[in-house]
């Protein structure tokens, strides 16, 4: 069973709805969830917030977080997850923000650095990941991890 099939099954069993907020994965997570037959029963929608203005204006990420910590940060990931959860009225949400490469990395924030946010009624948390490989590999690994985190949060 794929990670997305497992996630959809858990959510259907528990009556939990989902939402996603994606930056560097560009909708890959939402695409994987909606590839599962019956996902429409639990998936409300997703926002691809590639630009900081979209993170701020649509998801409610405070400008202070973007200025102080940057878009690639635990604080931004948490704000994205809680923002999309609130905007779409979902029971649970996951967010992803990071540097998929091949460019854009720094010594402090290298290529492959990804922050995940997970928001539920119990609260919001972030997880840091560092993935290797080319852009496609980093995005795929980030999507895999996001689906696992979401399944853990609702399961």
Rosetta blueprint (number, residue, H / E / L):
1 X L
2 X L
3 X H
4 X H
5 X H
6 X H
7 X H
8 X H
9 X H
10 X H
11 X H
12 X H
13 X H
14 X H
15 X L
16 X L
17 X L
18 X E
19 X E
20 X E
21 X E
22 X E
23 X L
24 X L
25 X L
26 X L
27 X L
28 X H
29 X H
30 X H
31 X H
32 X H
33 X H
34 X H
35 X L
36 X L
37 X L
38 X L
39 X H
40 X H
41 X H
42 X L
43 X E
44 X E
45 X E
46 X E
47 X E
48 X E
49 X L
50 X L
51 X L
52 X H
53 X H
54 X H
55 X H
56 X H
57 X H
58 X L
59 X L
60 X L
61 X L
62 X L
63 X H
64 X H
65 X H
66 X H
67 X H
68 X H
69 X L
70 X L
71 X L
72 X L
73 X L
74 X H
75 X H
76 X H
77 X H
78 X H
79 X H
80 X H
81 X H
82 X H
83 X H
84 X H
85 X H
86 X H
87 X H
88 X H
89 X L
90 X L
91 X L
92 X E
93 X E
94 X E
95 X E
96 X E
97 X E
98 X E
99 X L
100 X L
101 X L
102 X L
103 X L
104 X L
105 X L
106 X L
107 X L
108 X L
109 X L
110 X L
111 X L
112 X L
113 X E
114 X E
115 X E
116 X E
117 X E
118 X E
119 X E
120 X E
121 X L
122 X L
123 X E
124 X E
125 X E
126 X E
127 X E
128 X E
129 X E
130 X E
131 X L
132 X L
133 X L
134 X L
135 X H
136 X H
137 X H
138 X H
139 X H
140 X H
141 X H
142 X H
143 X H
144 X H
145 X H
146 X H
147 X H
148 X H
149 X H
150 X H
151 X H
152 X H
153 X H
154 X H
155 X L
